[in-house]
C-alpha cells in the first residue's frame, strides 16, 4: 500500500523548494505554476483516488522539469523529490 503521508510530504517539500527557486530564478515560475494546481490532490486523504492522475502528472512534471535550469543548490533535490514521488506512485502498480 502506498503511504499517503510520504506522497504529501514529498509534494509539499517539492513545492517549497520550487517557490524558493522561483523567487531567485523567475523562469522557474512556469514550472511552479504547473505543479501548484495539484496541491489539493496531493494533500488530501483521498490522494489514492487520484493515483492514476497523479502518476501521469509526475511523468509530465519529470519531462517538463528538463526544460528548466534550476540552481545548483536546488537541482538535485528537485529531481530527487520528483523521482521519489514517481517511484512511490508506481510502486503500487
C-alpha positions in Angstrom: 0.0 0.0 0.0 1.2 3.5 -0.8 1.9 5.8 2.1 -0.2 8.9 1.6 1.8 10.8 4.1 5.0 10.2 2.2 3.4 11.4 -1.0 2.0 14.5 0.7 5.4 15.3 2.4 7.4 14.9 -0.8 5.0 17.0 -2.8 5.0 19.8 -0.2 8.8 19.7 0.0 8.9 20.0 -3.8 6.5 22.9 -3.7 8.5 24.7 -1.0 11.8 24.3 -2.9 10.2 25.4 -6.2 8.7 28.5 -4.5 12.2 29.4 -3.2 13.8 28.7 -6.6 11.2 30.8 -8.5 11.8 33.8 -6.2 15.5 33.7 -7.3 15.1 32.3 -10.8 11.9 33.8 -12.3 11.7 31.5 -15.3 11.1 28.6 -12.9 7.8 30.3 -12.1 6.3 28.5 -15.1 7.2 25.1 -13.6 5.8 26.2 -10.2 2.6 27.2 -11.9 2.5 23.7 -13.5 3.0 22.0 -10.1 0.8 24.2 -7.9 -2.7 23.2 -9.1 -2.1 19.7 -7.8 -1.6 20.7 -4.2 -5.1 19.7 -3.2 -4.8 16.3 -4.9 -1.5 15.5 -3.2 -2.5 16.9 0.1 -5.8 15.1 0.8 -6.5 11.8 2.3 -8.2 10.8 -1.0 -4.9 11.1 -2.9 -5.1 7.5 -3.8 -8.5 8.1 -5.5 -6.4 10.2 -7.9 -3.5 7.8 -8.1 -3.5 7.4 -11.9 -3.9 11.1 -12.5 -1.0 11.9 -10.0 1.2 9.3 -11.7 0.5 10.9 -15.1 1.2 14.4 -13.6 4.5 13.2 -12.2 5.6 11.8 -15.5 4.7 15.1 -17.2 6.5 17.1 -14.4 9.6 15.0 -14.8 9.7 15.8 -18.6 8.8 19.4 -18.1 11.5 19.9 -15.4 14.1 19.1 -18.1 13.2 22.4 -19.8 14.4 24.4 -16.8 17.8 25.3 -15.3 17.5 25.0 -11.6 20.2 26.4 -9.3 23.0 24.0 -8.4 21.7 24.2 -4.8 18.2 23.0 -5.6 18.6 21.0 -8.8 19.4 17.6 -7.2 16.8 17.9 -4.5 14.1 18.9 -7.0 15.0 15.9 -9.2 15.1 13.5 -6.3 11.7 14.6 -5.0 10.1 14.1 -8.4 11.8 10.7 -8.7 10.7 9.7 -5.2 7.1 10.7 -6.0 7.2 8.8 -9.3 8.7 5.7 -7.5 6.1 5.7 -4.8 3.2 6.1 -7.1 4.4 3.4 -9.4 5.2 1.0 -6.6 1.5 0.4 -6.1 1.1 -0.5 -9.8 
